[in-house]
Amino acid sequence: MAERLRIVTIDGPSGVGKSTISRRVAQEIGFTYLDTGAMYRAVALKCIINGVDIHNEDEVKRILSDLDIRFLPPRSEQDDVRVVLDGEDVSRRIRTEEIGMAASAVSALGPVRERMTAMQRRIGADGGIVAEGRDMGTVVFPGAAWKFYLDATPEERARRRVGQLRRRGVEVNVEEILARIRKRDRDDSERSLAPLRPAPDAVHIDSTDMSVEEVAARVLEMVGRN
């Protein structure tokens, strides 16, 4: 059997808390946190800035040629990783619901998936990362030593997302957020390219009734066993 990569993958649907858990786990075990969702969001934002149809594969492919995505450390433990797109800090701009939906669309395109997968594998070539996304354990790092799939009910995920946005001062409609989550679940699960699904050897964690601390502790316990 090939040696497993020193990589932790945390996959799951939108709003399940992958970023929060991944940051905590990475900090605890001294790994680098790889926010792959931010990469797709950056591509979506670049499309919008350049007036590119996010459903047109040829148009999107053209803007990938000079794509430059870089990460900066978060300003605090509660903040997301900062994202620099083509020299501009777009950390706040990519975290909107609209960009999230657009990211789901562009992530279904072959050229985007190919480019992002190559970038992610380069970052993880030496191991020592916690990679969160939707196909980390199934496609990008199938040889990862530790794989997890986080889940929660759409209603709970919508409640968490609304709370997160309101803490940022953004007033949102709960039903609208829930509808978007359900649509994104369908889009991500039904796409033909790298659909959202647990890796066969992933540990499934339903976090509906669990706190962040409880989920992080479960992941750290499993990582510590191996």
Buried (B, 14 or more C-beta within 10 A) or exposed (E): EEEBBBBBBBBBBBBBBBBBBBBBBBEBBEBBBBBBBBBBBBBBBBBBBEEBEBEEBEBBBEBBEEBEBEBEEBEEEEEBBBBBBBEEEBBEBBBBBEBBBBBBBBBBBEBBBEBBBEBBEEBBEEBBBBBBBBBBBBBBBBEBBBBBBBBBBBEBBBBBBBEBBEEEEEEBEEEEBBEBBBEBBEBBEEBEEBBBBBBEEBBEBBBEEBEEEEBBBBBBEBBEEE
